Amino acid sequence: MNSFNHYAYGAIGEWMYRVVAGIELDENHPGYKHILIQPQPGGGLTYANASVESMYGRVASGWKIADGKFTLTVEVPPNTTATVRLPKARLEQVTEGEKPLRDRADISNARQVGDAALLDVGSGKYVFESALSAAN
């Protein structure tokens, strides 16, 4: 083999950023102006971290499962927004920076959609935690 520059390697990398770490473009707001952070843990993985340098700055998503908790760390660059999806989370049990979401004025439109908690955030760094139930 002469080259490691092959589509197959890029396809796996793209899947890991988009699905495992959950960093996705919002097609309604191109260029990372609005970011979708929606990791999909599973397959025996207990953690993942990824970042992308956008024209606005660093976009990052990292998660881990430990001690009965799902922890999601998110970085949203200046002058952008993000919709964050916490899988298999009950909205009333989600915290950010160890504070309940109701105590966070910078987090908006928090809602339960099926078995996931969704919320909108502005630029900044966030650490979300949610309890894992036995069904997770």
N, C-alpha and C positions, 0 to 999 in steps of 0.2 A: 504494500500500500504506500502510495507516494504522498498522500495528504490526509490530514485530519480535518480539513475544511470541507465537510460534507453535510448535506442537509439533515441527515439522520441525527448528527450530534446537536445541531441547532434545534431540532424539533424536541428533543428530550429536554434541553435547557429551557425552552419556551414553556413546555408543560410544567416544569418544576417551578418556574416563576409564577405562572398564571394559576395553576391548580393547587400545587402543594403549598406554596407560600401565599398565594391568593392575590397577587398584584395584577390587576387588570385595568386596561384602558376602558373608559366610558365612551362608547362610540358617539354619544350625544355631545360630548365635550372633549374633542381630540387634543392630543399633545399633553396629556396628564394635567389638564386644567381641573378636571374632577376625576378622582381616582376611585376605583372599586377595590376594597380590601376584603377578600372573601376566601380565606384559606379553607382547604378541605382535608383535614387530618384523617388519617386512616392507613390501612395496609401495614400496621405494625409500627409505623413511625411515631416517635414520641417528641420530636422537635424538628423545626425547619427555620431557616433564616435566609432572606434574600433582600437585595436592594437594587435599585435602578437609578441611574443618573438621568433625570429629565431636564428639560430646558429651564425648569423652575428650581431644580435642586434635587436632593436625594429623596427618593421614595423608598421606604423600607417596611417590611413585614416579617415578624418573627414570632413563632409560637412554640409552646412546649406543654406537655401534659405531664404533671407530676403531683404527687401528694393529693390526689383527688380533685385537682384544679386544672383548668385550661387557662393559660396565660397568653395573651396576644399583645405584642409590642408593635406599635405603629409609628412611623414618622411620615408626616405630611409636609411637603415643602411650602415656603412662603407663597402667598397669593394663589393658593389652590385650596380645594376642599376634597373631602373623601366621604364615601359611604362605607361603613365598616359592618361586616356581618360576622357575628360570633355563632358558630354552628353548635347545635344542641345545647343552647343556653336559654334559661328563663330570664327574661328582662329584669324582673325584680331582684334577681340574685347577682346581676352583673355590677362590678365596681370598676372605677377608673382611679388609679392612684390611691387605692384602698378606701375610696369614698363612694357611696351609692350614687348612681347616675342622677338621681333627683337633686343632689347637691352640686351638680356641675352645670353652670349656666352656659359653658362653651360647647356643650353637647346638645344637639337638637334632634327633633323628630325621632326620638327613641321609640321603637315599636317592636312588637312580637309578630313574626311572620312564620307560621308553622312552628318548627322546632328551633328556630334561629332568632337571635336578637339583632336588629338592625338599628344603626344610629348614624347621624351625620356629624362630622367634625370639621373644624377649620385647620389651618396649618399649626404644626406643633408636634410634640412627642407625647404618646399616650401608652399607658400600660393597663389593659383590661384584664379582669379575671372573672371567671365564672366557675361554679361548682359543677363537677361531673356527677351525674346520677348513675346508678347501677345500670340503667338502660343504655347509657352512652357507651 
